[in-house]
Amino acid sequence: MTRLFVAINFPPAVREQLTEIIAGAKKKAREGNFTRDENLHLTLAFIGETERLEDAKHAVEQISASCFDLTLSGFGTFKRRDGDIFWMGMEKCPPLLDIQKRLCRHLTDCGFEIDKRFTPHLTLGRHVIFQKDFDAEAFAKTVPPMTVPVERISLMKSERVNGRLIYVETASKELQKQSE
Ligand code: 2AM
């Protein structure tokens, strides 16, 4: 069985900036498991445990869409009993919603059960407990929005190696350049 998900990965320069943001957030946190630089991604669809890697590859490779820009902006938390999920948000992006919807359709057509609800977010930390005075809105004012070109989507394998979470790209689809 392989644990799979489809994601947008970010170029090193963007991950570097995100890692700086995480360093700032860490200072305001009492506890937290913050995302390592190489694991920063935006999940488009979670497939979960499957033996049908080839079908998943096929669904991802079928996607035909154009490159687009995504603007990362704002922060928030999903409340959890064992510490919150801390995330960076993004500005409204119709091409992102469109590609996510089409991807879910391809995966469903291939027989995968996919949760179609999509709350676009980039997870920066899990099990995070912030100091009482942490204010996500005030924190957001210290971080300018960041525009990122999206040129491919990736089928990712999630593995634990010696207790460490590792994500490996197993297939990808290049998006079309606007001029093509
Ligand atoms: P997230 O961090 O963007 O919330 C790989 O495990 C990725 O798949 C995670 O980063 C998570 O995305 C998403 N994921 C993991 N488990 C999930 C689940 N049970 N349902 C939906 N998405 C999940």
Backbone and ligand atoms as CSV (ligand in chain L), in Angstrom:
chain,resi,resn,atom,element,x,y,z
A,1,MET,N,N,0.848,-1.211,0.000
A,1,MET,CA,C,0.000,0.000,0.000
A,1,MET,C,C,0.877,1.252,0.000
A,2,THR,N,N,0.417,2.239,-0.724
A,2,THR,CA,C,1.153,3.503,-0.783
A,2,THR,C,C,0.205,4.620,-0.388
A,3,ARG,N,N,0.715,5.583,0.367
A,3,ARG,CA,C,-0.119,6.724,0.763
A,3,ARG,C,C,0.145,7.849,-0.235
A,4,LEU,N,N,-0.898,8.250,-0.934
A,4,LEU,CA,C,-0.716,9.209,-2.032
A,4,LEU,C,C,-1.534,10.484,-1.832
A,5,PHE,N,N,-1.026,11.570,-2.359
A,5,PHE,CA,C,-1.807,12.805,-2.461
A,5,PHE,C,C,-1.288,13.609,-3.646
A,6,VAL,N,N,-2.097,14.531,-4.112
A,6,VAL,CA,C,-1.686,15.372,-5.242
A,6,VAL,C,C,-1.467,16.787,-4.700
A,7,ALA,N,N,-0.366,17.376,-5.116
A,7,ALA,CA,C,0.023,18.655,-4.505
A,7,ALA,C,C,0.653,19.607,-5.510
A,8,ILE,N,N,0.709,20.854,-5.076
A,8,ILE,CA,C,1.542,21.852,-5.756
A,8,ILE,C,C,2.758,22.033,-4.851
A,9,ASN,N,N,3.920,21.811,-5.415
A,9,ASN,CA,C,5.158,22.052,-4.657
A,9,ASN,C,C,5.695,23.433,-5.020
A,10,PHE,N,N,6.546,23.955,-4.169
A,10,PHE,CA,C,7.029,25.325,-4.374
A,10,PHE,C,C,8.514,25.351,-4.687
A,11,PRO,N,N,8.938,26.356,-5.481
A,11,PRO,CA,C,10.369,26.456,-5.793
A,11,PRO,C,C,11.166,26.793,-4.517
A,12,PRO,N,N,12.472,26.466,-4.523
A,12,PRO,CA,C,13.296,26.676,-3.321
A,12,PRO,C,C,13.219,28.099,-2.756
A,13,ALA,N,N,13.181,29.110,-3.634
A,13,ALA,CA,C,13.176,30.496,-3.130
A,13,ALA,C,C,11.914,30.774,-2.318
A,14,VAL,N,N,10.802,30.201,-2.755
A,14,VAL,CA,C,9.536,30.400,-2.034
A,14,VAL,C,C,9.582,29.642,-0.712
A,15,ARG,N,N,10.112,28.413,-0.766
A,15,ARG,CA,C,10.197,27.616,0.468
A,15,ARG,C,C,11.091,28.304,1.491
A,16,GLU,N,N,12.129,28.962,0.988
A,16,GLU,CA,C,13.035,29.685,1.880
A,16,GLU,C,C,12.280,30.797,2.619
A,17,GLN,N,N,11.454,31.522,1.846
A,17,GLN,CA,C,10.668,32.600,2.471
A,17,GLN,C,C,9.667,32.028,3.477
A,18,LEU,N,N,9.058,30.907,3.099
A,18,LEU,CA,C,8.080,30.281,4.001
A,18,LEU,C,C,8.764,29.807,5.286
A,19,THR,N,N,9.986,29.333,5.131
A,19,THR,CA,C,10.724,28.852,6.307
A,19,THR,C,C,11.051,30.009,7.246
A,20,GLU,N,N,11.295,31.181,6.666
A,20,GLU,CA,C,11.523,32.375,7.511
A,20,GLU,C,C,10.252,32.746,8.262
A,21,ILE,N,N,9.111,32.631,7.549
A,21,ILE,CA,C,7.826,32.924,8.183
A,21,ILE,C,C,7.588,31.942,9.342
A,22,ILE,N,N,7.910,30.684,9.088
A,22,ILE,CA,C,7.736,29.653,10.128
A,22,ILE,C,C,8.615,29.986,11.337
A,23,ALA,N,N,9.827,30.455,11.063
A,23,ALA,CA,C,10.727,30.804,12.178
A,23,ALA,C,C,10.097,31.902,13.032
A,24,GLY,N,N,9.425,32.860,12.374
A,24,GLY,CA,C,8.738,33.937,13.102
A,24,GLY,C,C,7.587,33.399,13.933
A,25,ALA,N,N,6.836,32.464,13.346
A,25,ALA,CA,C,5.681,31.894,14.052
A,25,ALA,C,C,6.128,31.049,15.241
A,26,LYS,N,N,7.239,30.345,15.050
A,26,LYS,CA,C,7.759,29.478,16.124
A,26,LYS,C,C,8.020,30.275,17.397
A,27,LYS,N,N,8.492,31.520,17.191
A,27,LYS,CA,C,8.796,32.360,18.354
A,27,LYS,C,C,7.546,32.675,19.156
A,28,LYS,N,N,6.385,32.574,18.494
A,28,LYS,CA,C,5.116,32.907,19.159
A,28,LYS,C,C,4.407,31.648,19.653
A,29,ALA,N,N,5.045,30.500,19.453
A,29,ALA,CA,C,4.372,29.238,19.797
A,29,ALA,C,C,4.996,28.605,21.043
A,30,ARG,N,N,4.125,27.989,21.847
A,30,ARG,CA,C,4.630,27.252,23.014
A,30,ARG,C,C,5.025,25.850,22.602
A,31,GLU,N,N,4.269,25.342,21.611
A,31,GLU,CA,C,4.535,23.984,21.124
A,31,GLU,C,C,4.201,23.936,19.648
A,32,GLY,N,N,4.679,22.943,18.956
A,32,GLY,CA,C,4.276,22.798,17.558
A,32,GLY,C,C,5.237,21.935,16.773
A,33,ASN,N,N,4.646,21.269,15.781
A,33,ASN,CA,C,5.440,20.445,14.886
A,33,ASN,C,C,5.396,21.176,13.538
A,34,PHE,N,N,6.415,21.985,13.285
A,34,PHE,CA,C,6.385,22.847,12.102
A,34,PHE,C,C,6.931,22.113,10.877
A,35,THR,N,N,6.375,22.478,9.715
A,35,THR,CA,C,6.703,21.764,8.467
A,35,THR,C,C,8.143,22.052,8.052
A,36,ARG,N,N,8.850,20.974,7.728
A,36,ARG,CA,C,10.222,21.147,7.249
A,36,ARG,C,C,10.198,21.717,5.835
A,37,ASP,N,N,11.213,22.511,5.514
A,37,ASP,CA,C,11.340,23.197,4.223
A,37,ASP,C,C,10.941,22.302,3.042
A,38,GLU,N,N,11.527,21.099,2.972
A,38,GLU,CA,C,11.307,20.240,1.793
A,38,GLU,C,C,9.900,19.648,1.751
A,39,ASN,N,N,9.161,19.743,2.847
A,39,ASN,CA,C,7.808,19.173,2.889
A,39,ASN,C,C,6.705,20.208,2.655
A,40,LEU,N,N,7.070,21.465,2.430
A,40,LEU,CA,C,6.045,22.505,2.243
A,40,LEU,C,C,5.328,22.294,0.912
A,41,HIS,N,N,4.016,22.217,0.947
A,41,HIS,CA,C,3.243,21.979,-0.284
A,41,HIS,C,C,1.807,22.425,-0.067
A,42,LEU,N,N,1.088,22.505,-1.174
A,42,LEU,CA,C,-0.351,22.769,-1.105
A,42,LEU,C,C,-1.063,21.514,-1.609
A,43,THR,N,N,-1.858,20.896,-0.746
A,43,THR,CA,C,-2.556,19.668,-1.148
A,43,THR,C,C,-3.770,20.001,-2.006
A,44,LEU,N,N,-3.855,19.355,-3.173
A,44,LEU,CA,C,-5.036,19.528,-4.041
A,44,LEU,C,C,-6.052,18.422,-3.796
A,45,ALA,N,N,-5.556,17.203,-3.568
A,45,ALA,CA,C,-6.462,16.075,-3.316
A,45,ALA,C,C,-5.713,15.015,-2.524
A,46,PHE,N,N,-6.391,14.484,-1.518
A,46,PHE,CA,C,-5.791,13.428,-0.700
A,46,PHE,C,C,-6.366,12.096,-1.149
A,47,ILE,N,N,-5.514,11.194,-1.615
A,47,ILE,CA,C,-5.971,9.891,-2.103
A,47,ILE,C,C,-5.952,8.857,-0.977
A,48,GLY,N,N,-4.919,8.897,-0.149
A,48,GLY,CA,C,-4.811,7.951,0.970
A,48,GLY,C,C,-4.125,6.660,0.549
A,49,GLU,N,N,-4.310,5.624,1.363
A,49,GLU,CA,C,-3.626,4.338,1.136
A,49,GLU,C,C,-4.234,3.629,-0.073
A,50,THR,N,N,-3.407,3.249,-0.996
A,50,THR,CA,C,-3.907,2.559,-2.196
A,50,THR,C,C,-2.839,1.647,-2.790
A,51,GLU,N,N,-3.307,0.667,-3.556
A,51,GLU,CA,C,-2.362,-0.171,-4.308
A,51,GLU,C,C,-2.401,0.209,-5.779
A,52,ARG,N,N,-3.230,1.214,-6.095
A,52,ARG,CA,C,-3.429,1.537,-7.516
A,52,ARG,C,C,-2.630,2.780,-7.920
A,53,LEU,N,N,-1.325,2.667,-7.765
A,53,LEU,CA,C,-0.446,3.790,-8.101
A,53,LEU,C,C,-0.575,4.184,-9.574
A,54,GLU,N,N,-0.644,3.178,-10.456
A,54,GLU,CA,C,-0.693,3.472,-11.893
A,54,GLU,C,C,-1.968,4.235,-12.261
A,55,ASP,N,N,-3.078,3.869,-11.621
A,55,ASP,CA,C,-4.338,4.581,-11.890
A,55,ASP,C,C,-4.244,6.038,-11.430
A,56,ALA,N,N,-3.613,6.241,-10.290
A,56,ALA,CA,C,-3.468,7.602,-9.762
A,56,ALA,C,C,-2.573,8.423,-10.699
A,57,LYS,N,N,-1.502,7.790,-11.184
A,57,LYS,CA,C,-0.601,8.481,-12.129
A,57,LYS,C,C,-1.389,8.896,-13.366
A,58,HIS,N,N,-2.191,7.966,-13.850
A,58,HIS,CA,C,-2.978,8.218,-15.052
A,58,HIS,C,C,-3.907,9.414,-14.829
A,59,ALA,N,N,-4.579,9.464,-13.689
A,59,ALA,CA,C,-5.517,10.561,-13.395
A,59,ALA,C,C,-4.793,11.905,-13.387
A,60,VAL,N,N,-3.595,11.931,-12.814
A,60,VAL,CA,C,-2.845,13.193,-12.730
A,60,VAL,C,C,-2.339,13.592,-14.116
A,61,GLU,N,N,-1.863,12.603,-14.875
A,61,GLU,CA,C,-1.277,12.908,-16.188
A,61,GLU,C,C,-2.332,13.349,-17.215
A,62,GLN,N,N,-3.583,13.039,-16.896
A,62,GLN,CA,C,-4.682,13.427,-17.794
A,62,GLN,C,C,-5.024,14.920,-17.706
A,63,ILE,N,N,-4.609,15.549,-16.613
A,63,ILE,CA,C,-4.967,16.960,-16.395
A,63,ILE,C,C,-4.359,17.828,-17.491
A,64,SER,N,N,-5.198,18.680,-18.047
A,64,SER,CA,C,-4.686,19.631,-19.023
A,64,SER,C,C,-5.149,21.013,-18.575
A,65,ALA,N,N,-4.200,21.842,-18.197
A,65,ALA,CA,C,-4.548,23.180,-17.706
A,65,ALA,C,C,-3.357,24.102,-17.939
A,66,SER,N,N,-3.625,25.393,-17.854
A,66,SER,CA,C,-2.563,26.377,-18.081
A,66,SER,C,C,-1.886,26.751,-16.768
A,67,CYS,N,N,-0.639,27.203,-16.891
A,67,CYS,CA,C,0.086,27.743,-15.737
A,67,CYS,C,C,-0.702,28.921,-15.179
A,68,PHE,N,N,-0.569,29.157,-13.898
A,68,PHE,CA,C,-1.251,30.310,-13.291
A,68,PHE,C,C,-0.433,30.813,-12.115
A,69,ASP,N,N,-0.791,32.002,-11.648
A,69,ASP,CA,C,-0.118,32.577,-10.477
A,69,ASP,C,C,-1.001,32.410,-9.259
A,70,LEU,N,N,-0.363,32.103,-8.154
A,70,LEU,CA,C,-1.061,31.915,-6.884
A,70,LEU,C,C,-0.464,32.926,-5.915
A,71,THR,N,N,-1.317,33.694,-5.229
A,71,THR,CA,C,-0.783,34.663,-4.268
A,71,THR,C,C,-1.059,34.202,-2.841
A,72,LEU,N,N,0.013,33.846,-2.152
A,72,LEU,CA,C,-0.097,33.396,-0.756
A,72,LEU,C,C,-0.253,34.625,0.122
A,73,SER,N,N,-1.215,34.560,1.022
A,73,SER,CA,C,-1.498,35.739,1.844
A,73,SER,C,C,-2.365,35.348,3.038
A,74,GLY,N,N,-2.046,35.876,4.204
A,74,GLY,CA,C,-2.881,35.662,5.388
A,74,GLY,C,C,-2.599,34.325,6.082
A,75,PHE,N,N,-3.040,34.262,7.325
A,75,PHE,CA,C,-2.770,33.068,8.147
A,75,PHE,C,C,-4.014,32.705,8.925
A,76,GLY,N,N,-4.076,31.471,9.331
A,76,GLY,CA,C,-5.199,31.053,10.162
A,76,GLY,C,C,-4.890,29.729,10.823
A,77,THR,N,N,-5.829,29.283,11.619
A,77,THR,CA,C,-5.657,27.990,12.280
A,77,THR,C,C,-6.924,27.165,12.130
A,78,PHE,N,N,-6.753,25.863,12.022
A,78,PHE,CA,C,-7.866,24.932,12.178
A,78,PHE,C,C,-7.734,24.408,13.599
A,79,LYS,N,N,-8.785,24.604,14.370
A,79,LYS,CA,C,-8.727,24.205,15.785
A,79,LYS,C,C,-8.723,22.692,15.921
A,80,ARG,N,N,-7.809,22.206,16.705
A,80,ARG,CA,C,-7.744,20.774,17.007
A,80,ARG,C,C,-7.481,20.634,18.505
A,81,ARG,N,N,-8.019,19.556,19.064
A,81,ARG,CA,C,-7.852,19.362,20.521
A,81,ARG,C,C,-6.392,19.219,20.924
A,82,ASP,N,N,-5.621,18.557,20.045
A,82,ASP,CA,C,-4.218,18.296,20.401
A,82,ASP,C,C,-3.270,19.338,19.803
A,83,GLY,N,N,-3.762,20.545,19.636
A,83,GLY,CA,C,-2.928,21.609,19.064
A,83,GLY,C,C,-3.395,21.882,17.649
A,84,ASP,N,N,-3.368,23.152,17.271
A,84,ASP,CA,C,-3.989,23.564,16.006
A,84,ASP,C,C,-3.115,23.286,14.788
A,85,ILE,N,N,-3.798,23.271,13.622
A,85,ILE,CA,C,-3.073,23.296,12.349
A,85,ILE,C,C,-2.927,24.776,11.999
A,86,PHE,N,N,-1.707,25.193,11.797
A,86,PHE,CA,C,-1.426,26.595,11.470
A,86,PHE,C,C,-1.137,26.669,9.973
A,87,TRP,N,N,-1.830,27.560,9.272
A,87,TRP,CA,C,-1.679,27.574,7.814
A,87,TRP,C,C,-1.530,28.988,7.265
A,88,MET,N,N,-1.004,29.041,6.057
A,88,MET,CA,C,-0.988,30.288,5.289
A,88,MET,C,C,-2.086,30.155,4.250
A,89,GLY,N,N,-2.821,31.229,4.039
A,89,GLY,CA,C,-3.921,31.213,3.085
A,89,GLY,C,C,-3.490,31.735,1.725
A,90,MET,N,N,-4.456,31.944,0.879
A,90,MET,CA,C,-4.141,32.467,-0.452
A,90,MET,C,C,-5.298,33.303,-0.965
A,91,GLU,N,N,-4.979,34.212,-1.871
A,91,GLU,CA,C,-6.040,35.034,-2.454
A,91,GLU,C,C,-6.905,34.161,-3.350
A,92,LYS,N,N,-8.142,34.619,-3.576
A,92,LYS,CA,C,-9.048,33.855,-4.453
A,92,LYS,C,C,-8.355,33.575,-5.771
A,93,CYS,N,N,-8.446,32.343,-6.231
A,93,CYS,CA,C,-7.696,31.963,-7.431
A,93,CYS,C,C,-8.546,30.987,-8.255
A,94,PRO,N,N,-9.396,31.493,-9.159
A,94,PRO,CA,C,-10.255,30.594,-9.941
A,94,PRO,C,C,-9.505,29.463,-10.656
A,95,PRO,N,N,-8.309,29.711,-11.251
A,95,PRO,CA,C,-7.634,28.588,-11.921
A,95,PRO,C,C,-7.260,27.458,-10.951
A,96,LEU,N,N,-6.980,27.828,-9.697
A,96,LEU,CA,C,-6.655,26.804,-8.694
A,96,LEU,C,C,-7.894,25.940,-8.407
A,97,LEU,N,N,-9.029,26.606,-8.222
A,97,LEU,CA,C,-10.267,25.871,-7.935
A,97,LEU,C,C,-10.642,24.987,-9.119
A,98,ASP,N,N,-10.414,25.526,-10.309
A,98,ASP,CA,C,-10.754,24.788,-11.524
A,98,ASP,C,C,-9.904,23.514,-11.655
A,99,ILE,N,N,-8.608,23.660,-11.439
A,99,ILE,CA,C,-7.721,22.502,-11.596
A,99,ILE,C,C,-8.020,21.467,-10.502
A,100,GLN,N,N,-8.338,21.930,-9.310
A,100,GLN,CA,C,-8.633,21.011,-8.203
A,100,GLN,C,C,-9.907,20.221,-8.496
A,101,LYS,N,N,-10.894,20.933,-9.047
A,101,LYS,CA,C,-12.175,20.285,-9.357
A,101,LYS,C,C,-11.977,19.218,-10.446
A,102,ARG,N,N,-11.206,19.586,-11.467
A,102,ARG,CA,C,-10.994,18.640,-12.562
A,102,ARG,C,C,-10.182,17.433,-12.119
A,103,LEU,N,N,-9.207,17.705,-11.269
A,103,LEU,CA,C,-8.395,16.609,-10.733
A,103,LEU,C,C,-9.275,15.632,-9.946
A,104,CYS,N,N,-10.157,16.171,-9.096
A,104,CYS,CA,C,-11.049,15.296,-8.301
A,104,CYS,C,C,-11.937,14.479,-9.228
A,105,ARG,N,N,-12.378,15.101,-10.313
A,105,ARG,CA,C,-13.237,14.371,-11.258
A,105,ARG,C,C,-12.453,13.217,-11.896
A,106,HIS,N,N,-11.232,13.486,-12.323
A,106,HIS,CA,C,-10.404,12.425,-12.925
A,106,HIS,C,C,-10.168,11.289,-11.927
A,107,LEU,N,N,-9.871,11.664,-10.692
A,107,LEU,CA,C,-9.584,10.634,-9.681
A,107,LEU,C,C,-10.834,9.813,-9.385
A,108,THR,N,N,-11.974,10.489,-9.305
A,108,THR,CA,C,-13.233,9.786,-9.034
A,108,THR,C,C,-13.557,8.858,-10.205
A,109,ASP,N,N,-13.346,9.369,-11.421
A,109,ASP,CA,C,-13.595,8.532,-12.615
A,109,ASP,C,C,-12.699,7.288,-12.610
A,110,CYS,N,N,-11.522,7.422,-12.004
A,110,CYS,CA,C,-10.603,6.277,-11.923
A,110,CYS,C,C,-10.946,5.381,-10.734
A,111,GLY,N,N,-12.017,5.695,-10.017
A,111,GLY,CA,C,-12.476,4.815,-8.933
A,111,GLY,C,C,-11.975,5.167,-7.544
A,112,PHE,N,N,-11.287,6.312,-7.402
A,112,PHE,CA,C,-10.824,6.705,-6.064
A,112,PHE,C,C,-11.932,7.467,-5.334
A,113,GLU,N,N,-11.975,7.267,-4.028
A,113,GLU,CA,C,-12.948,8.024,-3.223
A,113,GLU,C,C,-12.251,9.263,-2.690
A,114,ILE,N,N,-12.664,10.412,-3.190
A,114,ILE,CA,C,-11.972,11.660,-2.853
A,114,ILE,C,C,-12.945,12.596,-2.148
A,115,ASP,N,N,-12.453,13.218,-1.077
A,115,ASP,CA,C,-13.255,14.240,-0.406
A,115,ASP,C,C,-13.157,15.508,-1.267
A,116,LYS,N,N,-14.279,15.902,-1.860
A,116,LYS,CA,C,-14.228,17.006,-2.825
A,116,LYS,C,C,-14.174,18.380,-2.161
A,117,ARG,N,N,-14.450,18.419,-0.838
A,117,ARG,CA,C,-14.369,19.724,-0.159
A,117,ARG,C,C,-12.927,20.227,-0.244
A,118,PHE,N,N,-12.779,21.479,-0.531
A,118,PHE,CA,C,-11.429,22.025,-0.707
A,118,PHE,C,C,-11.339,23.370,0.002
A,119,THR,N,N,-10.509,23.413,1.009
A,119,THR,CA,C,-10.244,24.672,1.711
A,119,THR,C,C,-8.770,24.971,1.456
A,120,PRO,N,N,-8.491,25.786,0.415
A,120,PRO,CA,C,-7.082,25.974,0.043
A,120,PRO,C,C,-6.260,26.534,1.214
A,121,HIS,N,N,-5.240,25.815,1.594
A,121,HIS,CA,C,-4.362,26.263,2.677
A,121,HIS,C,C,-3.018,25.567,2.543
A,122,LEU,N,N,-2.021,26.213,3.088
A,122,LEU,CA,C,-0.665,25.656,3.052
A,122,LEU,C,C,-0.272,25.409,4.509
A,123,THR,N,N,-0.179,24.154,4.876
A,123,THR,CA,C,0.078,23.829,6.289
A,123,THR,C,C,1.517,24.181,6.671
A,124,LEU,N,N,1.642,25.057,7.667
A,124,LEU,CA,C,2.977,25.450,8.143
A,124,LEU,C,C,3.338,24.729,9.439
A,125,GLY,N,N,2.305,24.286,10.158
A,125,GLY,CA,C,2.588,23.577,11.415
A,125,GLY,C,C,1.389,22.774,11.875
A,126,ARG,N,N,1.695,21.705,12.592
A,126,ARG,CA,C,0.628,20.876,13.169
A,126,ARG,C,C,0.850,20.808,14.672
A,127,HIS,N,N,-0.222,20.508,15.394
A,127,HIS,CA,C,-0.163,20.420,16.868
A,127,HIS,C,C,0.437,21.701,17.449
A,128,VAL,N,N,0.017,22.822,16.913
A,128,VAL,CA,C,0.595,24.094,17.342
A,128,VAL,C,C,-0.242,24.686,18.477
A,129,ILE,N,N,0.435,25.069,19.530
A,129,ILE,CA,C,-0.223,25.823,20.608
A,129,ILE,C,C,0.521,27.153,20.703
A,130,PHE,N,N,-0.173,28.220,20.322
A,130,PHE,CA,C,0.452,29.541,20.351
A,130,PHE,C,C,0.383,30.143,21.756
A,131,GLN,N,N,1.241,31.118,21.982
A,131,GLN,CA,C,1.138,31.885,23.232
A,131,GLN,C,C,-0.220,32.585,23.244
A,132,LYS,N,N,-0.710,32.871,24.425
A,132,LYS,CA,C,-2.077,33.403,24.547
A,132,LYS,C,C,-2.290,34.690,23.748
A,133,ASP,N,N,-1.243,35.497,23.630
A,133,ASP,CA,C,-1.421,36.807,22.976
A,133,ASP,C,C,-1.178,36.733,21.453
A,134,PHE,N,N,-1.035,35.539,20.879
A,134,PHE,CA,C,-0.777,35.459,19.439
A,134,PHE,C,C,-2.014,35.905,18.659
A,135,ASP,N,N,-1.776,36.762,17.677
A,135,ASP,CA,C,-2.878,37.312,16.884
A,135,ASP,C,C,-2.519,37.074,15.405
A,136,ALA,N,N,-3.244,36.151,14.760
A,136,ALA,CA,C,-2.909,35.765,13.376
A,136,ALA,C,C,-3.013,36.962,12.432
A,137,GLU,N,N,-3.983,37.861,12.703
A,137,GLU,CA,C,-4.146,39.020,11.803
A,137,GLU,C,C,-2.960,39.976,11.921
A,138,ALA,N,N,-2.535,40.193,13.158
A,138,ALA,CA,C,-1.382,41.083,13.370
A,138,ALA,C,C,-0.131,40.441,12.757
A,139,PHE,N,N,-0.009,39.140,12.901
A,139,PHE,CA,C,1.140,38.418,12.323
A,139,PHE,C,C,1.137,38.581,10.800
A,140,ALA,N,N,-0.071,38.484,10.200
A,140,ALA,CA,C,-0.195,38.581,8.742
A,140,ALA,C,C,0.301,39.946,8.247
A,141,LYS,N,N,0.102,40.982,9.073
A,141,LYS,CA,C,0.526,42.330,8.640
A,141,LYS,C,C,2.036,42.435,8.524
A,142,THR,N,N,2.745,41.526,9.158
A,142,THR,CA,C,4.212,41.574,9.094
A,142,THR,C,C,4.756,40.790,7.891
A,143,VAL,N,N,3.845,40.126,7.166
A,143,VAL,CA,C,4.284,39.278,6.040
A,143,VAL,C,C,3.600,39.735,4.753
A,144,PRO,N,N,4.335,40.283,3.806
A,144,PRO,CA,C,3.689,40.710,2.552
A,144,PRO,C,C,3.210,39.513,1.735
A,145,PRO,N,N,2.130,39.692,0.940
A,145,PRO,CA,C,1.674,38.597,0.081
A,145,PRO,C,C,2.789,38.159,-0.867
A,146,MET,N,N,2.747,36.904,-1.242
A,146,MET,CA,C,3.830,36.319,-2.044
A,146,MET,C,C,3.215,35.661,-3.274
A,147,THR,N,N,3.584,36.139,-4.474
A,147,THR,CA,C,2.999,35.537,-5.677
A,147,THR,C,C,3.928,34.458,-6.234
A,148,VAL,N,N,3.328,33.298,-6.474
A,148,VAL,CA,C,4.108,32.122,-6.868
A,148,VAL,C,C,3.580,31.600,-8.203
A,149,PRO,N,N,4.450,31.391,-9.199
A,149,PRO,CA,C,3.979,30.776,-10.442
A,149,PRO,C,C,3.782,29.269,-10.252
A,150,VAL,N,N,2.650,28.770,-10.710
A,150,VAL,CA,C,2.389,27.318,-10.609
A,150,VAL,C,C,2.520,26.732,-12.009
A,151,GLU,N,N,3.481,25.830,-12.186
A,151,GLU,CA,C,3.780,25.297,-13.523
A,151,GLU,C,C,3.592,23.796,-13.633
A,152,ARG,N,N,3.388,23.117,-12.485
A,152,ARG,CA,C,3.150,21.671,-12.537
A,152,ARG,C,C,2.407,21.214,-11.299
A,153,ILE,N,N,1.743,20.082,-11.443
A,153,ILE,CA,C,1.158,19.466,-10.254
A,153,ILE,C,C,1.810,18.094,-10.082
A,154,SER,N,N,1.870,17.635,-8.863
A,154,SER,CA,C,2.665,16.451,-8.550
A,154,SER,C,C,1.861,15.414,-7.786
A,155,LEU,N,N,2.061,14.160,-8.177
A,155,LEU,CA,C,1.520,13.048,-7.398
A,155,LEU,C,C,2.603,12.689,-6.381
A,156,MET,N,N,2.251,12.784,-5.113
A,156,MET,CA,C,3.240,12.603,-4.048
A,156,MET,C,C,2.969,11.338,-3.250
A,157,LYS,N,N,4.069,10.676,-2.904
A,157,LYS,CA,C,4.021,9.500,-2.050
A,157,LYS,C,C,4.442,9.971,-0.658
A,158,SER,N,N,3.699,9.590,0.353
A,158,SER,CA,C,4.040,9.977,1.719
A,158,SER,C,C,4.576,8.749,2.454
A,159,GLU,N,N,5.785,8.869,2.968
A,159,GLU,CA,C,6.402,7.716,3.644
A,159,GLU,C,C,6.986,8.148,4.982
A,160,ARG,N,N,7.071,7.172,5.884
A,160,ARG,CA,C,7.792,7.435,7.146
A,160,ARG,C,C,9.097,6.677,7.087
A,161,VAL,N,N,10.200,7.379,7.177
A,161,VAL,CA,C,11.510,6.737,7.163
A,161,VAL,C,C,12.186,7.082,8.489
A,162,ASN,N,N,12.426,6.052,9.299
A,162,ASN,CA,C,12.977,6.248,10.648
A,162,ASN,C,C,12.180,7.293,11.430
A,163,GLY,N,N,10.852,7.194,11.298
A,163,GLY,CA,C,9.976,8.102,12.056
A,163,GLY,C,C,9.813,9.467,11.408
A,164,ARG,N,N,10.540,9.716,10.347
A,164,ARG,CA,C,10.492,11.018,9.683
A,164,ARG,C,C,9.556,10.973,8.495
A,165,LEU,N,N,8.702,11.984,8.378
A,165,LEU,CA,C,7.762,12.040,7.265
A,165,LEU,C,C,8.486,12.557,6.021
A,166,ILE,N,N,8.411,11.756,4.941
A,166,ILE,CA,C,9.097,12.138,3.703
A,166,ILE,C,C,8.093,12.116,2.560
A,167,TYR,N,N,8.097,13.129,1.734
A,167,TYR,CA,C,7.221,13.167,0.563
A,167,TYR,C,C,8.087,13.040,-0.686
A,168,VAL,N,N,7.685,12.120,-1.580
A,168,VAL,CA,C,8.463,11.903,-2.810
A,168,VAL,C,C,7.529,12.034,-4.010
A,169,GLU,N,N,7.955,12.814,-4.997
A,169,GLU,CA,C,7.142,12.950,-6.210
A,169,GLU,C,C,7.256,11.662,-7.024
A,170,THR,N,N,6.086,11.084,-7.405
A,170,THR,CA,C,6.149,9.840,-8.185
A,170,THR,C,C,5.628,10.031,-9.603
A,171,ALA,N,N,4.926,11.125,-9.848
A,171,ALA,CA,C,4.479,11.463,-11.203
A,171,ALA,C,C,4.158,12.951,-11.183
A,172,SER,N,N,4.104,13.541,-12.365
A,172,SER,CA,C,3.769,14.962,-12.390
A,172,SER,C,C,3.148,15.316,-13.728
A,173,LYS,N,N,2.519,16.451,-13.755
A,173,LYS,CA,C,1.975,16.953,-15.010
A,173,LYS,C,C,2.381,18.415,-15.150
A,174,GLU,N,N,3.075,18.712,-16.238
A,174,GLU,CA,C,3.463,20.097,-16.510
A,174,GLU,C,C,2.235,20.837,-17.024
A,175,LEU,N,N,2.013,22.045,-16.549
A,175,LEU,CA,C,0.896,22.842,-17.051
A,175,LEU,C,C,1.373,23.583,-18.298
A,176,GLN,N,N,0.387,23.971,-19.124
A,176,GLN,CA,C,0.777,24.607,-20.390
A,176,GLN,C,C,1.174,26.061,-20.159
A,177,LYS,N,N,2.248,26.461,-20.824
A,177,LYS,CA,C,2.649,27.872,-20.777
A,177,LYS,C,C,1.562,28.668,-21.499
A,178,GLN,N,N,1.320,29.883,-21.029
A,178,GLN,CA,C,0.201,30.674,-21.570
A,178,GLN,C,C,0.272,30.852,-23.080
A,179,SER,N,N,1.495,30.910,-23.631
A,179,SER,CA,C,1.635,31.189,-25.055
A,179,SER,C,C,1.451,29.945,-25.934
A,180,GLU,N,N,1.386,28.751,-25.294
A,180,GLU,CA,C,1.293,27.517,-26.087
A,180,GLU,C,C,-0.073,27.349,-26.725
L,1,2AM,P1,P,-2.591,19.530,4.410
L,1,2AM,O1,O,-1.312,19.524,5.184
L,1,2AM,O2,O,-2.581,20.500,3.310
L,1,2AM,O3,O,-3.784,19.657,5.299
L,1,2AM,C1,C,-0.104,14.550,2.942
L,1,2AM,O4,O,-0.392,13.718,4.003
L,1,2AM,C2,C,-1.078,15.692,2.868
L,1,2AM,O5,O,-2.392,15.222,2.619
L,1,2AM,C3,C,-1.128,16.449,4.160
L,1,2AM,O6,O,-0.203,17.472,4.104
L,1,2AM,C4,C,-2.551,16.901,4.270
L,1,2AM,O7,O,-2.691,18.160,3.668
L,1,2AM,C5,C,-3.306,15.922,3.414
L,1,2AM,N1,N,-3.995,14.946,4.240
L,1,2AM,C6,C,-3.453,14.060,5.077
L,1,2AM,N2,N,-4.380,13.291,5.637
L,1,2AM,C7,C,-5.547,13.688,5.138
L,1,2AM,C8,C,-6.885,13.242,5.314
L,1,2AM,N3,N,-7.190,12.220,6.119
L,1,2AM,N4,N,-7.833,13.879,4.645
L,1,2AM,C9,C,-7.532,14.905,3.825
L,1,2AM,N5,N,-6.283,15.349,3.613
L,1,2AM,C10,C,-5.311,14.750,4.253
